[in-house]
């Protein structure tokens, strides 16, 4: 596995993007999770390896899971990390990626999310069950969802969790598993992002573009996109959003949904993340790289 920071080439419209660094991984990355308080990034790849990468692009830790990884997550403060697997594994990890413990669900795990301080871990499975574990690994609630959830995110400033299926369902849950609100729609979903207070909850929809909800579940008019909307990331205040279509181009939008600039990578993004102040974009690329692009205000 080659892991070295290297220069970045980029093609952008406008001057909002400035290349920063790139880290070569051992296989094509499948996803990333940004630890918003530390600036560290957790990445997992097609070889079921997990990486911790510093704010400056240095590899801090690496491990290989004992099975096929379907998703991974980390708390914002970096105190807790986890990955989930094809056979229902829930691997809890220490801040340096050393094993902390494992449990196994009866069904394939499809999504996971930590709250900001690592006190609660939410895990969804292919049987349509949502579980929330506490810091000690004990189950605090189990609930059924109309469809299996493939995207999960805690709202940092609320004791609430948002979950979305890959098609046609989004729901908001409290820590007891109670559904606070839900909505159905006819669209496939590629990504979910929430801002700090939950006033902006965004779905990347292949046929509808961006769907946006508020904390109470009220839906704004969808933002149409020229290409199917596949990936999404957002700043902590929700004023800036980045989306990706089918190819290598990403678009940078303001809160009103207007495109401010675009950027074309030389490989297709497989996951994206944005720092809280929207000063850096992280992109996992299909050519085995994690890339950082500085964003000017």
N, C-alpha and C positions, 0 to 999 in steps of 0.2 A: 504494500500500500504506500503510495506516494502522498505525502502531506506537506506541501510547502507553499508559503505565501508567494504569489507571483503577480506581476502587473496585469492590469485589466484593459481590454479594448472595448469600446462601446460606441454605439451610434444613437444619437439623440436628436430630437427636434427641440430647439430652444436651448437654454443654458442652465436648466434646473438640475442637471445630473452631473456629478463629477466622480469618475472611477476612483476606487479606494484600494481594495485588495481582493484576492481570490485564493481559495484553499482547495487543492486537489484532494479528493476523497478516493476511496478504494472501489466504489461502484456508483451507479447512478442514484442520487438521493431520492427518497420517497416522500420526505416531509421535513419540516423544521418547526421548532418552537422557540420563540424569543423570550428570554428571561428579562423582563422589562426593567427590573431594579439593578441588575448586575451588568447588563449589556451582553451577556453570554448567550450563545445560540446552541440549542440541542438539535442535532441532525440525525436522521436514520436513513440507511441506504438499502439497496436491493440485495446486499449480502447479509442483511440483518445486523449490521454493525451500527453502533450509536457513537456519536462524537459530541464532545463539548468543545466549543470554539470561543476564544476570547473576543472581546470587543475589537481588538486589533488584528484579528484573523489568525491567531496562534492556536494550534491544537493543544488543548489542556488535558484531555482524557479521551480514551476510546475503549469500548468493550464490544463483545459480540454476544447477542442474546442466545438463549438456549432453545431457539425455535424461530419460526417465521413471524417477524414483527409486522403488525397491522397499523399501529399508531404509537405515539409516545407524547409525553407532556412533561412540564416542569412548572414549579411555582415561580412567581415573579422574583422572589427573594433568593432563589437558588437552593433553598433548604431541602427540597423534596423533588424527586424525579421518578418517572415510571414509564414503562412500556407495556403494551398488551399484544397478545399473539393470536395466531391462526387457530390454535387449539384451546383457546380460552385462557391462556396464561396472563396473569397480571404480575409483572415484575416490578417490585419497588426497589429503587436505587438510591445510594448515598450521593451526596453532592459531587463526588469524584467518579461516579458511575460504578462503584463496587456494589455487589449484590447486597440487598437488605432483607429480602424475603420474597416469596412467590406464593400466589394462590391460583387455583385453576377454576374457571367457570365451566358450565356444562356446554356452552355454545361458543362459537367464534367471537372473539372480542372485536368490535368494530370502531370504537372511539374511546378516548379518555381525556380528562382535563383535571388540573389542579386549581384550587383557589389560589389567591395571591400569596398566602403565607403557608401553604402546604398543609393546612389543617384538614382539608377534605379532598378526596380523590373520587371523581365520578367516572364510571365505566359503563359503556353500553355494549350489548351483544346482539348477535344476529337473530336471536329469538325474540327480540323486542322487549328485553328487560334492561332497566336502568338501575344501577346500584351506586350508592355513595358510601365510601369508607371513611373512617376518621383517621387521625394521625397514627393511631396504634394498629391500624389495619382491620379494625372491626367494622362490620356492616352496620350502618346507621339507618339505612332505608333501602327498600327494593320496590320498584314500581314497574308496571307494564306500559309500554308506549304503543300507539296504533301501528307504527312501522318501526323497524330497527333504526336507531340513530347512528349516523355516520360522521356527524360533526357535533362537538361539544365545546362550550366555553362558559366559564364562570364570569359573571359581571363583577369586576373588582370591588366596586363600592356598594354592592348589594349582596345580600345572602341569597342569591338567585343563580340558577344555571339555565342556559339556553341550549337546547338540543334540536338538531335538524336531521331528517332522513335524507337519503339520496334522491328521493322523489316525493313531492307533494305534502310534506308535513314539517311544521316547526312548533315547538312548545317551550314554555318557560316554567321551571320547576323550583320550588323552595327546597330546603334541606331535609324536609320530611318526605319528599317525593310527591308532594301535592302539585298538580298542574295548575299554575296560576292563570295562564292563558295559552291558547293554541290557535293555529290557523292551518287551513289546507289550501293547496293550489296545484295547478297542473304544470309542473316544470321540474326538470332534473337540477340538482344542486351540486356544485363543485366545491364550494367553500363557504365558511361562516366567519364573521368578524364582529366583535362588540367593542364599544368604547368604554371608558372608565365608569361612567354613571349609568350606563344602559340606555341612554336616550337615543342611541343610534345602534341598531342591530342590522347588519347587512348580510345578505345572501348573494353569492355569485350563482346566477341561474343560466343554464345553457340557452334557453329559449327566451327568457324574459329580461335578460340583462341583470341589473342590480335591483333586488327587492329590499326595501328598508322598513324596519319596524321601530317603534318607540318602546319604552320600558313597560307601558301598559298594554302593549300588543297592537296598538293602532298602526296600520300600514300606510305608508306614504305611496304616492304614485311611483311605479317602477321606473328606473332609469334605463332607457333603451341603449344597447351597444351594437356597434357594427358587426362584431363577431360574438359567438356564444361566450358568455362570461364563465370562466373556468376556475380562477383563483381570485382571492381578495384579501387585503390586509388594510389596517386602518390605524391612524394615530390615536393616542390615548384620549384626546378631546373630541375626536370624531370629525375634525374639520378637513382632514385629508385622507383620501382613500386611493389605493392602487389596485387595479384589476388587470387580469391577463386573459387573453382569448385562447385560440387554439394554437397559435404560433409562438414566435419569440418576442413579440411586442407587448409591452405593458403600457397602461395609460394611468396618468396621475390626475385625480379629480378633486375638486373642492367640495364643500358640504352641500352645495346646490346640485351636484352631479355634473357640473361642466368640466370638460377635459381641459386641463391647463398645459400639459405637455405629454410627450410619449417617449419611449426609449426602446430600442431594439437590441437584444442580446444576440450573441452568435450561437446560441443553443436555446432549446425550449425550456422555460421555467417549469419545474415540477412542484414548487412551493415558494411562497413569498412571505415576508414579514417586514413590519415597519417599527422603528424605535418610537418610544412614547411621544417625543417632540417632533417626529417626522423629519429628523435630520439625517437618517440613514435608512436605506432600503436593503434588506437581505433577500437574496434569491438563490434557491437551490436549482441547479441547471442539469439537464439530462446528460451532459458530457462529463459528469462526475465532479462538478465544481460547486462550491459554495462561494458566492460572490457578494461583495458589499459595494454599494454605490452611495456616495455622500450626496445629500439633497440640499440645495440652497434654499433659503427662505424666500 
